[in-house]
Each structure stands twice: as structure tokens, then as C-alpha cells.
Amino acid sequence: MSVAQKIQSVLGQLNMVMAGKPLQVQDSVVCLLAGGHLLIEDVPGVGKTTLAHALARTLGLAFSRVQFTADLMPSDLSGVSVYDRGQERFVFHPGPVFAQVLLADEINRASPKTQSALLEAMEEQQVSVEGETRPLPQPFFVIATQNPHDQLGTYQLPESQLDRFLMRISLGYPERAAERELLAGSGRRDMVEHLPAVLNAADLAELQAAVARVHVAEPLLDYVQDLVAATRSGRWFLQGLSPRAAIALMRAARAQALVAGRDYVAPDDVQAILPQCVAHRMIPVSDAGRGAVEQVRAMIDEIELR
């Protein structure tokens, strides 16, 4: 299959499971192809876990789910060494982080210490346990879900943790037709359990390599730099995008272009993924009267391509 056919096969199968959510499905695929991690913020019960599990099965990747709770410890993620009397030595028992797709469910219900345990894994693709560094399986993709901050028992993610997520999306409530199917007994979980793998890890690696080859013209780079400079001007946000965030934005724009069937990045690609890539990294100025996503969209409307 061609690159376009591989991407469409993944999107087609995921859209069968996540009916009525084509934009959110596409964003999750873009995030994976760009080599980032995904944060899904929404109320419980709208399909966050279903999306993560379906993505792993569609791509034939090893899947692991961790329910984050207040008593979850870092070792519960990374694993521990246990003395084996038969072998007369300590044997390492890997934790759930040793998976290709890790669902960190309700990440903001765990303590900050446990939240920070994911930092090395997400950034360095490895974990250090008892003085030894162990590489994680490749690819390694974290999908974390979090409940709204005003719900009981949540710990707000610090900026350093949020910055590790390439994109943040919200699934929202289903459309009427999709919800009707659910009410009529169309079990999405049963469907996920029987999903075939349309690609494998090697195919995904090829797609991620194709993302790196997507061309970015000089005028497009000027446009992105203008957007980044606008976030730092103090007019829109209290604190602008860092160089690391700008680089991550370009990776996502390349992946968005590839999913759209192009071998070059267009302004539409940047505009399509900008709110999902940057809104969770910035705080709007106090007199804006808008949330971060709305503020990003307002900024897009004012910044013109040279």
C-alpha cells in the first residue's frame, strides 16, 4: 500500500469505532505520526479509553492501561526488581509503561510525584529503575486522559508535564445519530476487541519517516515564526511558546500535511493543528475574556501569511 492508502485504512477503521468524531480521530493519528504524545481532556464516559484501545489494535501495537489514583506509586508504572530464590538474584518485573501504547487514564487523579514519573519515559523513551536505564519499546505513544480541573480529587498538571504532550484534544458528547446507535445496543467495546490490525509497527515507522520528509517552504517558516512571535508579544498570552514547542508544532504540521495527502506543508495545515498543539501550553491574558483555544483562533485570524 502507498502512504496515503495506509493512512486512510487507519482512519477508516478508527472512524467506524468513533462514529461522529472524524476530527478527533485525525488529530490522534497526526499526533502519533509526529512522534508526540496525546492528552485528552473531557468528562468521564465519552470514549477516551475506546479511542486509545482502538488505535493500538488498528496498528497492531502492544497496549497497556493504567488507572491513575491517589495511591499510585512511580514503581507501579516502571516496575520493580524482586528477588528470585531459584535464580539467586533480583529479577526485574517491568511495569505497564513497557508498552507501545500506554493509556494513562485520569492522569490528574494521581499525585504530582507519580505524574512526574512519566516525564523521563515521555521525553527520553526510557526509564531508570534502581540505577539501571532501560529503553522502552518502539514506538512509544502515551495517551493520557484527564478530568476537568473543577472535579473532586484532581491535581492540576504542571507546565513541565503539559509541555511533554504534543497535542491536547477533547472528544465532547456524541452526535445524536452516533448516540442513538449506542443506546440501541451497538457496543463499541465489543467492536474494539475484534478489530483487525491494518498496519504494524514497521508500517508506522515508515509513516513517521515520511513525515520527516514533508517539505516546508521558506514563506511557511516565516508564517510559523510570526505566529510564535505573536504568542510571545504579551498581547495574547502571559507566556509565549518555547523553541521546543515551536519545533513540536512543525512536526505536527508536517504530519497533518501527510494525512491530508500532501508532501508539503500549507498554511491550512498549521492553522488546523495550532489550537490543539499550543493552547494547553499557554495562559491567556487576564482581560482576554476568552479561553486559550479561542484566543489561539483569534490570533490566527490576525496573523497573515507574508
Residue pairs with C-beta under 8 A, 6 or more apart in sequence:
1 9
3 206
3 207
3 210
3 258
4 261
6 198
6 199
6 203
6 206
6 207
7 29
7 33
7 207
7 258
7 259
9 198
9 199
10 29
10 58
10 59
10 198
10 199
11 22
11 25
11 26
11 29
11 259
13 54
13 58
13 195
13 196
13 198
14 25
14 28
14 29
14 51
14 54
14 55
14 58
15 21
15 22
15 25
16 191
17 50
17 51
17 54
17 188
17 191
17 192
17 195
18 24
18 25
18 47
18 50
18 51
18 54
18 171
18 188
19 174
19 175
19 177
19 178
19 181
20 174
20 175
20 177
20 178
21 47
21 51
21 171
21 172
21 174
21 178
24 51
24 169
24 170
24 171
24 172
25 51
26 259
27 38
27 167
27 169
27 273
27 276
28 38
28 51
28 55
28 143
28 169
29 55
29 259
30 167
30 252
30 255
30 256
30 259
30 273
31 37
31 38
31 166
31 167
31 252
31 255
32 38
32 55
32 59
32 139
32 141
32 204
33 204
33 207
33 208
33 211
33 255
33 258
33 259
34 166
34 208
34 211
34 248
34 251
34 252
34 254
34 255
35 139
35 166
35 208
35 211
35 251
36 165
36 166
36 167
36 248
36 251
36 252
37 122
37 141
37 142
37 143
37 144
37 164
37 165
37 166
38 141
38 142
38 143
38 144
38 165
38 166
38 167
38 168
38 169
39 144
39 145
39 146
39 162
39 165
39 167
39 168
39 169
39 280
40 48
40 51
40 143
40 144
40 145
40 146
40 168
40 169
40 170
40 171
41 145
41 146
41 147
41 148
41 168
41 169
41 170
42 48
42 145
42 147
42 148
42 170
42 171
42 172
43 147
43 148
44 106
44 147
46 171
46 172
46 173
46 174
47 171
47 174
47 188
48 105
48 143
48 145
48 171
49 65
49 103
49 105
49 145
50 188
50 189
50 192
51 143
51 171
52 63
52 65
52 101
52 103
52 143
52 145
53 63
53 65
53 103
53 192
54 192
54 195
55 101
55 143
56 62
56 63
56 100
56 101
57 63
57 192
57 195
57 196
57 197
58 195
58 197
58 198
58 199
59 101
59 197
59 198
59 199
59 200
59 201
59 203
59 204
60 197
60 199
60 200
60 201
61 99
61 100
61 101
61 139
61 141
61 201
61 204
62 99
62 100
62 101
62 137
63 99
63 100
63 101
63 103
64 96
64 97
64 98
64 99
64 101
64 102
64 103
65 96
65 102
65 103
65 105
66 72
66 76
66 77
66 96
66 97
66 102
66 103
66 104
66 105
67 105
67 106
68 104
68 105
68 106
68 107
68 108
68 109
68 110
68 114
68 115
69 106
69 109
69 110
70 109
70 110
70 111
70 153
72 110
72 111
72 114
73 114
74 113
74 114
74 116
74 117
75 95
75 129
76 95
76 114
77 95
77 96
77 97
77 114
77 117
77 118
77 121
78 94
78 95
78 97
78 117
78 121
78 127
78 129
79 92
79 93
79 94
79 95
79 97
79 98
79 127
79 129
80 92
80 93
80 95
80 129
81 90
81 91
81 92
81 93
81 129
81 130
82 90
82 91
82 93
83 89
83 90
83 91
84 90
84 91
92 129
92 132
92 134
94 134
96 102
97 118
97 121
97 127
97 136
98 134
98 136
98 137
99 137
99 140
100 137
100 138
100 139
100 140
100 141
100 201
101 141
101 143
102 140
102 141
102 142
102 143
103 143
103 144
103 145
104 118
104 142
104 143
104 144
104 145
105 144
105 145
106 145
106 146
106 147
107 115
107 118
107 144
107 145
107 146
107 157
108 115
108 146
108 147
108 149
108 154
108 155
108 156
108 157
109 147
109 153
109 154
109 155
110 155
111 155
112 155
112 158
115 155
115 157
115 158
115 161
116 161
118 142
118 144
118 161
118 164
119 160
119 161
119 164
120 126
120 127
120 128
121 127
121 136
121 140
121 142
122 142
122 164
123 164
125 135
125 136
125 138
125 140
126 133
126 134
126 135
126 136
127 133
127 134
127 136
128 134
138 201
138 205
139 201
139 204
139 205
139 208
142 165
144 165
146 154
146 157
147 154
148 154
149 156
159 281
162 168
162 280
162 281
163 242
163 244
163 245
163 281
165 280
166 248
166 251
166 252
166 277
167 252
167 273
167 276
167 277
168 276
168 279
168 280
169 276
173 179
174 182
182 188
207 258
210 258
211 251
211 254
211 255
211 258
212 254
213 263
214 254
214 255
214 257
214 258
214 262
214 263
214 264
214 265
215 263
215 264
215 265
216 250
216 253
216 254
216 264
216 265
217 264
217 265
219 305
219 306
220 265
220 266
220 267
220 270
222 306
223 267
223 270
223 303
223 305
223 306
224 246
224 249
224 250
224 253
224 270
225 246
226 303
226 306
227 270
227 274
227 299
227 300
227 303
228 240
228 241
228 246
228 249
229 240
230 236
230 299
230 302
230 303
231 237
231 240
231 241
231 278
231 282
231 299
232 240
232 241
233 240
234 285
235 285
236 284
236 285
236 288
236 295
236 296
236 298
236 299
237 282
237 283
237 284
237 285
237 292
237 295
238 282
238 283
238 284
238 285
239 282
239 283
240 282
241 249
241 278
241 281
241 282
242 281
245 277
245 278
245 281
248 277
249 270
249 273
249 274
249 277
249 278
250 265
252 273
252 276
252 277
253 265
253 269
253 270
253 273
254 265
254 269
256 265
256 269
256 270
256 272
256 273
257 263
257 264
257 265
257 266
257 269
260 266
260 268
260 269
262 269
267 305
271 300
274 296
274 300
275 293
275 296
275 297
278 296
279 291
279 292
279 293
279 295
279 296
280 292
282 292
282 295
283 292
284 290
284 291
284 292
284 295
288 295
290 298
